[in-house]
Amino acid sequence: MIELTSTPIIILAILGGVGVALPVISIAMKERGTVASYGIVTLIALFASIGYVLYQLALDHVAPAAIFSQDVLADDAFGSLFAIAMLIVAIFTTVGSFSYMKNKANPSVYFSLILLSTIGMVLVAYATDLVMLFVAWELMSIPTYILVGFLKKDPISNEAAIKYFLFGALASAIIIYGISLAYGITGSTNIGEVIQGFMVLDANLIPIGLLAVGMFIAGFGFKMGLVPFHMWLPDAYEGAPPTIAALLAAGTKKAGFAAALRVIVMGAVALSLDWTLALGIIAVMTMTVGNIAAIMQKNLARMLAYSSIGHAGYILIGLSIAPFSTIGIQGSLFHILNHAVMKGAAFIAVAGIVTALAVTHIEKIKGLGRRMPITALGLVISLLALAGVPPLNGFWSKLMLFASAIDAGTVVWWGPWLAVAGVLNSALSLAYYGWIIRKMYFEGETEKRIKEPRAIIAVMIFSIIFMVTIGVYPEPIIQFTEFATPAINVAFTP
């Protein structure tokens, strides 16, 4: 008999306590604390949280993916997988900030906001009630609005924060409207009960159910960066501090997929909707628009932002063919975990470049392989992993996604075409990834080595080890994603 523990509650207590305490301590100390001191306290809280999640998994105290739960937070493997991914990204962001935040004002507030946003991301992953989901969504989003505009004297950062806030507020309004519709026609905010209510709706209420699911797709699609809800993303990632861009691209984006998997796909199946083709079309549009736009960028942060949009399309492949292939969502979960490390490492590398050289234009990183060899190597490995080059971790998750699309071809004619689109887009991404690599290693021959920030080196070393190790031996992660995958086809059997 599995005894469930309240993992999200423990994480809430740890991160929330430290997050609230940091500004209070700063005031009590008359703001004499250093970036390192606040960062170390933040890291201790994050490592304690991820350690607790891994401890519960090791003891087998975590249930498989829970679709129908009467609790507002389900302590299941699905939530644990997302929690691990998001906590890793938060750790990357915190470590990268040791160097980036040096000599900048208000470090206690900065690290406090990172912790509070991380709490929101984790609670979104565990939430099985629409009200809790929305509260967690806002707890995740509001701190990031501030963090994106944290460089108050930078007009680009201010513009990015305003755009991000306006689109974010619109997305939140759309989500709360969808929640109100779902509650109005089912009488419950519990996700499982709402889905069951959708299954037995009267014919005259089905249009309202469709509208509710549509609102969820639009609202969560904003955070996931799906086309056509992606307009804010490149500006926000470019204007934000690069460490915060890592938190957005590799962290909050995953929270959007966690919410989508809990609500959108399952709700669509419950309503017996044939939305799979529509999701497939959005997946192709998202990966294609993201990769084509990335080729035209001159700014490294914007290029990675558009690349992040493209990867949202890859992940959506698994969601679109979930009812037809057992490995669809499993592949999506694997790629979500991989992408958290790959994209997080890439943006932290950018943070290191900004800290040491104060540049993000691609023409300015010539000879980076000689000037900052470890940072450049970490960036190269992450880019090749994002492209799906073997034997790195991104290869296996992409292989699972494309294989699931081909497998779905026995049921739906368009399944293999998703795989074709994914392969072509992966090949396309090598064009701009290769351009970056060329600039770093084959141009600027006279450049001399400079001192690299130690915190950035630490993130790069961990990321390289992770991407290579999982690429060589992916079996443990594949088994974990299988355990964390919701059994959609079984869950909706009347």
SULJO-V611387 format. One record per residue. N is the residue number from 1. D_LAST is the distance of its C-alpha to the last C-alpha in Angstrom with 1 decimal. Layout:
# SULJO-V611387
n->N d_last->D_LAST
n->N d_last->D_LAST
This chain:
# SULJO-V611387
n->1 d_last->26.1
n->2 d_last->26.0
n->3 d_last->27.8
n->4 d_last->26.8
n->5 d_last->29.7
n->6 d_last->29.9
n->7 d_last->31.0
n->8 d_last->30.6
n->9 d_last->32.6
n->10 d_last->35.3
n->11 d_last->35.5
n->12 d_last->35.7
n->13 d_last->38.6
n->14 d_last->40.5
n->15 d_last->40.3
n->16 d_last->40.4
n->17 d_last->43.4
n->18 d_last->45.3
n->19 d_last->44.4
n->20 d_last->45.7
n->21 d_last->48.7
n->22 d_last->50.1
n->23 d_last->51.5
n->24 d_last->52.8
n->25 d_last->54.6
n->26 d_last->56.0
n->27 d_last->57.4
n->28 d_last->58.8
n->29 d_last->60.5
n->30 d_last->61.8
n->31 d_last->59.8
n->32 d_last->61.9
n->33 d_last->58.8
n->34 d_last->58.6
n->35 d_last->55.7
n->36 d_last->55.7
n->37 d_last->55.4
n->38 d_last->52.5
n->39 d_last->50.8
n->40 d_last->51.2
n->41 d_last->49.7
n->42 d_last->46.7
n->43 d_last->46.4
n->44 d_last->46.5
n->45 d_last->43.6
n->46 d_last->41.5
n->47 d_last->42.4
n->48 d_last->41.6
n->49 d_last->38.1
n->50 d_last->37.2
n->51 d_last->38.9
n->52 d_last->36.7
n->53 d_last->33.5
n->54 d_last->34.9
n->55 d_last->36.0
n->56 d_last->32.6
n->57 d_last->31.1
n->58 d_last->34.1
n->59 d_last->33.5
n->60 d_last->29.8
n->61 d_last->29.0
n->62 d_last->26.3
n->63 d_last->22.6
n->64 d_last->20.7
n->65 d_last->19.0
n->66 d_last->17.1
n->67 d_last->14.4
n->68 d_last->13.4
n->69 d_last->16.8
n->70 d_last->18.5
n->71 d_last->21.8
n->72 d_last->23.3
n->73 d_last->24.3
n->74 d_last->22.4
n->75 d_last->24.9
n->76 d_last->23.1
n->77 d_last->24.4
n->78 d_last->23.1
n->79 d_last->25.3
n->80 d_last->28.0
n->81 d_last->28.3
n->82 d_last->28.8
n->83 d_last->31.1
n->84 d_last->33.3
n->85 d_last->33.6
n->86 d_last->34.5
n->87 d_last->36.9
n->88 d_last->38.6
n->89 d_last->39.2
n->90 d_last->40.5
n->91 d_last->42.9
n->92 d_last->44.1
n->93 d_last->44.7
n->94 d_last->46.6
n->95 d_last->48.7
n->96 d_last->49.5
n->97 d_last->50.6
n->98 d_last->53.3
n->99 d_last->55.5
n->100 d_last->54.2
n->101 d_last->54.6
n->102 d_last->58.1
n->103 d_last->60.6
n->104 d_last->57.9
n->105 d_last->57.6
n->106 d_last->54.9
n->107 d_last->53.4
n->108 d_last->51.9
n->109 d_last->50.0
n->110 d_last->48.9
n->111 d_last->47.4
n->112 d_last->46.0
n->113 d_last->44.0
n->114 d_last->42.7
n->115 d_last->41.4
n->116 d_last->39.8
n->117 d_last->38.1
n->118 d_last->36.9
n->119 d_last->35.4
n->120 d_last->33.4
n->121 d_last->32.2
n->122 d_last->31.1
n->123 d_last->29.3
n->124 d_last->27.4
n->125 d_last->26.1
n->126 d_last->25.0
n->127 d_last->23.8
n->128 d_last->20.2
n->129 d_last->21.4
n->130 d_last->22.6
n->131 d_last->25.8
n->132 d_last->26.7
n->133 d_last->25.8
n->134 d_last->28.3
n->135 d_last->30.9
n->136 d_last->30.8
n->137 d_last->30.9
n->138 d_last->34.1
n->139 d_last->35.5
n->140 d_last->35.2
n->141 d_last->36.6
n->142 d_last->39.5
n->143 d_last->41.5
n->144 d_last->41.2
n->145 d_last->42.7
n->146 d_last->45.7
n->147 d_last->45.8
n->148 d_last->45.9
n->149 d_last->48.9
n->150 d_last->50.5
n->151 d_last->53.5
n->152 d_last->54.8
n->153 d_last->58.0
n->154 d_last->56.3
n->155 d_last->55.6
n->156 d_last->53.1
n->157 d_last->51.1
n->158 d_last->51.3
n->159 d_last->50.2
n->160 d_last->47.2
n->161 d_last->46.2
n->162 d_last->46.5
n->163 d_last->44.4
n->164 d_last->41.7
n->165 d_last->41.7
n->166 d_last->41.5
n->167 d_last->38.6
n->168 d_last->36.9
n->169 d_last->37.3
n->170 d_last->35.9
n->171 d_last->32.8
n->172 d_last->32.4
n->173 d_last->32.8
n->174 d_last->30.1
n->175 d_last->27.6
n->176 d_last->28.4
n->177 d_last->28.0
n->178 d_last->24.5
n->179 d_last->23.7
n->180 d_last->25.3
n->181 d_last->23.2
n->182 d_last->19.9
n->183 d_last->21.2
n->184 d_last->22.5
n->185 d_last->19.3
n->186 d_last->16.9
n->187 d_last->19.6
n->188 d_last->19.0
n->189 d_last->20.4
n->190 d_last->18.2
n->191 d_last->16.5
n->192 d_last->13.3
n->193 d_last->13.3
n->194 d_last->14.4
n->195 d_last->11.6
n->196 d_last->9.1
n->197 d_last->11.7
n->198 d_last->11.9
n->199 d_last->8.5
n->200 d_last->9.8
n->201 d_last->13.4
n->202 d_last->16.0
n->203 d_last->17.6
n->204 d_last->20.7
n->205 d_last->19.3
n->206 d_last->17.7
n->207 d_last->21.2
n->208 d_last->21.6
n->209 d_last->18.3
n->210 d_last->19.8
n->211 d_last->23.1
n->212 d_last->21.7
n->213 d_last->20.3
n->214 d_last->23.6
n->215 d_last->25.5
n->216 d_last->23.9
n->217 d_last->24.7
n->218 d_last->28.3
n->219 d_last->28.8
n->220 d_last->27.6
n->221 d_last->29.1
n->222 d_last->32.4
n->223 d_last->32.4
n->224 d_last->31.1
n->225 d_last->33.9
n->226 d_last->31.9
n->227 d_last->33.9
n->228 d_last->34.7
n->229 d_last->34.3
n->230 d_last->36.9
n->231 d_last->40.2
n->232 d_last->41.0
n->233 d_last->40.4
n->234 d_last->43.6
n->235 d_last->45.9
n->236 d_last->44.2
n->237 d_last->44.4
n->238 d_last->48.0
n->239 d_last->49.2
n->240 d_last->47.6
n->241 d_last->49.3
n->242 d_last->48.2
n->243 d_last->46.8
n->244 d_last->44.6
n->245 d_last->43.6
n->246 d_last->42.3
n->247 d_last->40.2
n->248 d_last->38.8
n->249 d_last->38.2
n->250 d_last->37.0
n->251 d_last->35.5
n->252 d_last->34.2
n->253 d_last->32.8
n->254 d_last->30.6
n->255 d_last->29.3
n->256 d_last->28.3
n->257 d_last->26.1
n->258 d_last->24.7
n->259 d_last->23.7
n->260 d_last->22.4
n->261 d_last->20.2
n->262 d_last->18.7
n->263 d_last->18.3
n->264 d_last->19.0
n->265 d_last->17.2
n->266 d_last->13.9
n->267 d_last->14.3
n->268 d_last->15.1
n->269 d_last->12.0
n->270 d_last->9.9
n->271 d_last->12.2
n->272 d_last->11.9
n->273 d_last->15.6
n->274 d_last->17.9
n->275 d_last->19.9
n->276 d_last->20.5
n->277 d_last->23.8
n->278 d_last->24.9
n->279 d_last->24.4
n->280 d_last->26.3
n->281 d_last->29.1
n->282 d_last->29.4
n->283 d_last->29.6
n->284 d_last->32.4
n->285 d_last->34.2
n->286 d_last->34.0
n->287 d_last->35.4
n->288 d_last->38.0
n->289 d_last->39.3
n->290 d_last->39.4
n->291 d_last->41.4
n->292 d_last->43.7
n->293 d_last->44.6
n->294 d_last->45.2
n->295 d_last->47.9
n->296 d_last->49.9
n->297 d_last->50.1
n->298 d_last->53.3
n->299 d_last->52.0
n->300 d_last->50.3
n->301 d_last->47.9
n->302 d_last->46.8
n->303 d_last->46.4
n->304 d_last->44.1
n->305 d_last->42.2
n->306 d_last->41.5
n->307 d_last->40.7
n->308 d_last->38.1
n->309 d_last->36.6
n->310 d_last->36.5
n->311 d_last->34.6
n->312 d_last->31.9
n->313 d_last->31.4
n->314 d_last->31.2
n->315 d_last->28.5
n->316 d_last->26.5
n->317 d_last->26.5
n->318 d_last->24.0
n->319 d_last->21.7
n->320 d_last->22.0
n->321 d_last->21.0
n->322 d_last->18.5
n->323 d_last->15.6
n->324 d_last->18.1
n->325 d_last->20.1
n->326 d_last->19.5
n->327 d_last->22.8
n->328 d_last->22.5
n->329 d_last->21.7
n->330 d_last->23.7
n->331 d_last->26.7
n->332 d_last->26.3
n->333 d_last->26.4
n->334 d_last->29.4
n->335 d_last->31.1
n->336 d_last->30.5
n->337 d_last->32.3
n->338 d_last->35.0
n->339 d_last->35.6
n->340 d_last->36.1
n->341 d_last->39.1
n->342 d_last->40.3
n->343 d_last->40.5
n->344 d_last->41.5
n->345 d_last->44.4
n->346 d_last->45.5
n->347 d_last->45.7
n->348 d_last->47.5
n->349 d_last->49.9
n->350 d_last->50.5
n->351 d_last->51.2
n->352 d_last->53.8
n->353 d_last->55.4
n->354 d_last->55.6
n->355 d_last->57.1
n->356 d_last->59.7
n->357 d_last->60.5
n->358 d_last->59.2
n->359 d_last->57.9
n->360 d_last->54.6
n->361 d_last->56.0
n->362 d_last->55.5
n->363 d_last->59.2
n->364 d_last->60.1
n->365 d_last->58.3
n->366 d_last->60.7
n->367 d_last->61.7
n->368 d_last->59.1
n->369 d_last->58.8
n->370 d_last->62.4
n->371 d_last->62.3
n->372 d_last->59.1
n->373 d_last->58.2
n->374 d_last->55.4
n->375 d_last->53.7
n->376 d_last->54.1
n->377 d_last->52.7
n->378 d_last->49.6
n->379 d_last->49.1
n->380 d_last->49.6
n->381 d_last->47.1
n->382 d_last->44.5
n->383 d_last->45.1
n->384 d_last->44.9
n->385 d_last->41.7
n->386 d_last->40.2
n->387 d_last->41.3
n->388 d_last->39.6
n->389 d_last->42.9
n->390 d_last->42.7
n->391 d_last->43.2
n->392 d_last->41.8
n->393 d_last->38.3
n->394 d_last->37.3
n->395 d_last->37.7
n->396 d_last->34.8
n->397 d_last->32.2
n->398 d_last->33.2
n->399 d_last->33.2
n->400 d_last->29.6
n->401 d_last->28.6
n->402 d_last->30.5
n->403 d_last->29.4
n->404 d_last->25.7
n->405 d_last->26.6
n->406 d_last->28.5
n->407 d_last->25.7
n->408 d_last->23.3
n->409 d_last->26.0
n->410 d_last->24.6
n->411 d_last->21.6
n->412 d_last->23.3
n->413 d_last->27.0
n->414 d_last->27.8
n->415 d_last->26.6
n->416 d_last->30.1
n->417 d_last->31.8
n->418 d_last->30.2
n->419 d_last->31.9
n->420 d_last->35.1
n->421 d_last->35.1
n->422 d_last->34.5
n->423 d_last->37.4
n->424 d_last->39.7
n->425 d_last->39.1
n->426 d_last->39.7
n->427 d_last->43.0
n->428 d_last->43.8
n->429 d_last->43.4
n->430 d_last->46.0
n->431 d_last->48.5
n->432 d_last->48.6
n->433 d_last->47.9
n->434 d_last->50.9
n->435 d_last->53.0
n->436 d_last->52.6
n->437 d_last->53.4
n->438 d_last->56.5
n->439 d_last->57.7
n->440 d_last->57.4
n->441 d_last->59.0
n->442 d_last->61.2
n->443 d_last->62.8
n->444 d_last->65.0
n->445 d_last->67.0
n->446 d_last->69.4
n->447 d_last->66.9
n->448 d_last->67.5
n->449 d_last->65.2
n->450 d_last->64.4
n->451 d_last->63.0
n->452 d_last->59.2
n->453 d_last->57.4
n->454 d_last->56.5
n->455 d_last->53.2
n->456 d_last->52.2
n->457 d_last->53.4
n->458 d_last->51.2
n->459 d_last->48.0
n->460 d_last->49.1
n->461 d_last->49.8
n->462 d_last->46.4
n->463 d_last->44.6
n->464 d_last->46.6
n->465 d_last->45.9
n->466 d_last->42.1
n->467 d_last->41.8
n->468 d_last->44.0
n->469 d_last->42.6
n->470 d_last->38.9
n->471 d_last->40.2
n->472 d_last->41.9
n->473 d_last->39.4
n->474 d_last->35.9
n->475 d_last->34.0
n->476 d_last->33.5
n->477 d_last->32.0
n->478 d_last->29.8
n->479 d_last->28.5
n->480 d_last->28.1
n->481 d_last->26.0
n->482 d_last->23.8
n->483 d_last->23.3
n->484 d_last->22.7
n->485 d_last->20.2
n->486 d_last->16.6
n->487 d_last->14.1
n->488 d_last->12.5
n->489 d_last->10.9
n->490 d_last->9.3
n->491 d_last->8.5
n->492 d_last->6.0
n->493 d_last->3.8
n->494 d_last->0.0
